[in-house]
Amino acid sequence: GTTSQYIYIDDFKWEVIPTCPWPTAFTSSNIQDVQATFAWTEMGTATEWQIEYGATGHTPGTGTIVPGITTNPYTVTGLTGSTVYQFYVRAICGPGDTSSWTGPLSVTTTCSLVSSFFENFDAVTTPNFPTCWYKVGTTGSTYTQTSNNFSAPNCLYIYSSSTSAIAMVSLPPVNNAGANTHQLRFMARANLTANGVLEFGYLTDPSNQASFVLIESFTMPSLTYTEFISYPGTSVGSNTVFAFRHTGSPANSILIDNVYWEPR
């Protein structure tokens, strides 16, 4: 009471000292589209555990239980790509002697690779991105909007205010980026002033703007939508994530709609 500070206390429980302590330090790693790896600290002598997972907000005991786990860390398989899960873990100390659940631990699986896609941005609530489309980095502006679309109601806006404030958006990952069998086709236009430059390329690290490798540049000739096509060829190699980058020189915003990754 020597300083004027508040303390908040919650979740009191008066209970029998547990014979099977619950695990602590529950963490996830190596998150992929269909699997994720989990680790925890065993606080007792248990050599067997269970992991449970389900949708966000599910009650422990109502999800999918993975029984008979005898290794720590442990990889849970059979997940679905681009999905948010909540995970719990508990110790099995003996017949009828289990710990309380530790969790929830929220995990979002990565996007599954696809061989083709079409996106017109019309199924989202602006300014959100469609599933598996992401803003890369913290600079620049890119989002969906309703005005000046090619196909109603939405389109994608991208704008870099300068060459040091680059806007970049990544596309859904594909399993044939470097196969030389597909093309990227899209509609785009200048937003306010013509001659803005949009670059198409791929990312060697999908979360890092600096890993962008240019494939082709497109200049927006007017405020009317124009169709553009790029043939990545084999240069992409085993990389899977394409991206759009607005150069910021000139700093003229660009609108994008009806994006196809399709057979040539």
N, C-alpha and C positions, 0 to 999 in steps of 0.2 A: 503493500500500500504506500510505498514511498514515492511512487510515480503514478501519474494519472493515466493508466493503461487498462484496457479491457482484456479479459481472458474468456474464451468460449470453450465449453466442454460439451461433448455429445456422446451418444452410444454407450451408456453405462450398462454393465452386466455383472450381476452377482451370481456366480456359478461354481460348480464343482471343478476343481483343478483338473484340466483335461489330461487323460492318460496318453493321448495321441496329439502332440502339438501340431498346429497348422504350419505349413511352409511359409517362408517369407521371401522377400526380394524376387518376386515373380516378374520375369522379363521375357521379351520376345526379340528375335533376330532372324535374319535370312528370310524375310517375308517375300513370298513369291505369289503367283496367281493361284496356285492350287495347294500350297503348303506353307507352313511357318514353323520355326523352331523356338522352343520355350525352355527356360531354365529357372531354377528356384533354389533356395537354401533350405535344406532339411534341418529342422530344429530338434528332432528327436532321433529315433533309431530306425525309422521306417525305411524299407527297401523297395516298397511298392507304392505307386501313386495313381491317381485318376485325374484326367483333364476333361473338363466339360466346356462346350462352346455352343453359342446360339446367337440370335439377333440381339441387337442393343436393347437393354432393359429386361431381358428374359430372367426369370427366377431360377436360381440354381436348383437342379433336380428336374427341370423341364427341357433342358437342352440335349445335345448329343454328347454322350459320355464315352471317352476312350479309356477302357479298363486295362488293368494288368501292365501298367507302365513300370519298367524296372531299370530304365536308364535316365539319366539327368545330365545334359539336356536331352530333349525328346522332340522329334519332328512330327507334327500333325499333318496328315495328308488328306486328300479328298475334299479340299475347300473349293470355293467358287471364286473366280477372278472378280476384281473390282467390287468387293463386298465388305461391309463393316461387320465384324464379329466382336463378341465379348467372351473372354476366356477365364476360366477358374481352374485352380488346382487344389487337390487335397491329398493328404497322406493316408495310407492304409497300413495301420500298425498291426492288425490281426483280425480274425473273424469277429465281426460286429464292433470293431474298434477303429473308427475313422476320425480324422480331424475335421474341423470346420473348413469350409471352402475359403481359399485365398483368392481375391479378385474383387471386382472384375478388371481385366486387362483388355483394353480396346485395341483391335488390330484391323487394319484395312488392307486386304490383299491387293496385289498389283493387277493391272489389266492383262487379260489373256491376249496372246498374239492372234491376229486375224489375217486372212489372206486377201480380203477386200473390205471396203466400207464406203458408205455414203453418208454425208452429214449436211443438213440444211439449217441446223440450229433452231428449228421451229418447235421442237418438243421441250425446250427448256424455259424456265422462268428467268427472264433477264434480270440482272447481268450475269447469271451463272453460265458456266461452261457445260457442254454435254459430257457424259461419262467418258473418261479416258482422254479428254482434252485438258491441258494444263497451261497456266501461265508459268513461264520459266524465268527465274530470277525475280528481283524486286523492282527493277527499273521499268520505265515506260508504262503505257496503259493498253490493256487489251481486255475486252469483255463482249458479251452479246448485247444487242440493242434491237429495238423495234423499228426505228426510223431508217428509211432509205434501203430497205431490204430488196433482194432480187426475187426471192420467193417468200411470200408472207407467212408468218409475221416477223421473223427475226433474221439477223445477219451477225457477222463477227466484225468488231471494230478493233483496229490495231494502230498504235501511234507512239512514235519515239520523238520526244521533243528536241533531241540532239543526238549526235553520234556517240555520246557518253551516257545517254539515258535510253538504252535500247529496249524495245518491246519485243517479246518473243513468246510464241505459243507452240506447244508440242502437240502432235497428232497421235491418234491411237497407234500402238505398236503393231507392226506387221511381221509376218514370218517369211516374207519374200521380197524385202526391200532391195536386195542386190541381185535378184534372180534374172533381171532384164526381161521380165514377162509382163510387167504392169506399168501403168502410167498414172501420174497425178493430174487430174483435171479439175479446174475450179473457175468460178466466176468472181471477178473483182473489179473495183472501180476506185477512183479518187473520191475522197469524201467532200472536201471543200475546195481544194486546189489541185490541179493536175500535176503529173510528173513525179509523184511520190514513187519510191522504189521499194518493192517487196521482194525479199530473198527467200528462196526455198532451198532447204538443205537437210542435213541429218545431224543428230547429236550422238557423240560417242559416250557421253554421260548425260542421261535424260534430265538430270537436275541441275546441270551446269551450263550456263549461257556460253561460257568460254570454249566449250567443246563443240560448238557449231561448226560444221563443214559445209561450205557453200556448194550447191549443185547448179543453181541458175537464178538469175535476177530478172525481174519483170518491172517495167515502168508503166504506171497507170496513165493512159493517154487522155482520159477525160472523166467526166462525172457520170458516164454511162457504163453499165456493166459490160465487160469484155471477157470472153473465155480464154483461159490460158492452160497450156498443157506442158508438162515436163516429163522427160524420160530419164529416170535416174541411172539406167544401165546397171553395170556391175560394180561401180565405184563404191557403193554403200557397203559392200562386203557383208559381214555378219551383223552389222548394226540393225536395229529394229525400229528406231523412233525418228520420224521426220519432224521438221519444224518450219514454221514461218517466222521470218525476222524482218522487222521494219527498219530500214537503215538509218532513218533520222536525217538524211541528207538527200534531198531537201526534207524538212520536217512537215510533210503533208500527210495527214492521216488517210488510211485506206480501209475499205470495207470488203469483206470476203463472204461468199455464200456458195452453196451447192458444191461441196468438195467431194470428189470421187477418187478413191484408189481402186483401180479397175484393170482388167486385162487389156493389153494393147490391141 
